[in-house]
Amino acid sequence: MTNDHATNAHPAQSTFARRTLFGATAAAALTATTVGRAQATPSTRTTPHTRTTPTTSTTRATPTLRIGVYLYDGFSLLDPTGPTEVLSRLPGAEVTMIADRRRPISTDTLATTVLADRAFTEVDHLDVLLIPGGDERGTIGAMTDPALQNWIRAIHRRTRWTTSVCTGSVILAATGILDGREATTHWSAAEYLETHYDVTYLPRRYVESGRIITAAGVSAGIDMALYLAARLTDEHTARAIQLGIEYDPQPPFDAGDATKADAALKARAAELILASQKR
């Protein structure tokens, strides 16, 4: 398919920039993105009269399922941690938090940090890659980082599954790996995703397209991860994990579906999100 990214301008007056969470900064991001794409436990046993020293195993089972979560400053906390809670329960799974370098990574609200224990330059293969969403500054930074974009493309070539949560799908779209595909994202980024990339937006909790699964906003990552758990193993295992984490959402309000929300509720939601993002 023809890549129309270079011909789609990002005017400050665009609907997305006016009405959603990215803001006008997204307007300047596409040019840089287009150029980048062209460049391409110890155990102790004791008896009443005997003391033993702790014993440790010198060998560690080799993980059979390498899962990597890329973090960047400004990510939304539940985007990676919800899916990780599910996927880390899979037999043989090893979850690694990855970033530009080994360091604590701040969330969009600055409420906490998550430690990245690998730099992306240290990781050359993953079975599952997950890209979370985040605030405008963090998402655009990831979209326009040539080294990161190249790494995502390289990792994707060998993954069993490449996944995203929330605006993480916009980061994937910037690499070109969503070209010609169906995908979902946070409702506030839907117009942007579909307008500026060769992507068909579907308003679903998660969308599978080839080896790529995208999830809608924030909490949808848990649903996506349970579905992915079944694809990686079997439905019985995924159902057992769901029971283990007691995931049986019964929210007090029927307000989580943007297709059923009125303009006033969407505006208030956007206002609250923007106010909570303190970076």
Helices and strands as residue ranges (DSSP letters): G 5-7, H 15-19, H 26-38, E 65-70, H 78-87, E 93-99, E 103-106, E 113-116, E 118-119, G 120-122, E 128-131, H 136-143, H 146-156, E 161-165, H 168-175, E 181-183, G 187-189, H 190-196, E 199-201, E 206-209, E 212-215, H 220-232, H 235-244, G 258-260, H 263-276
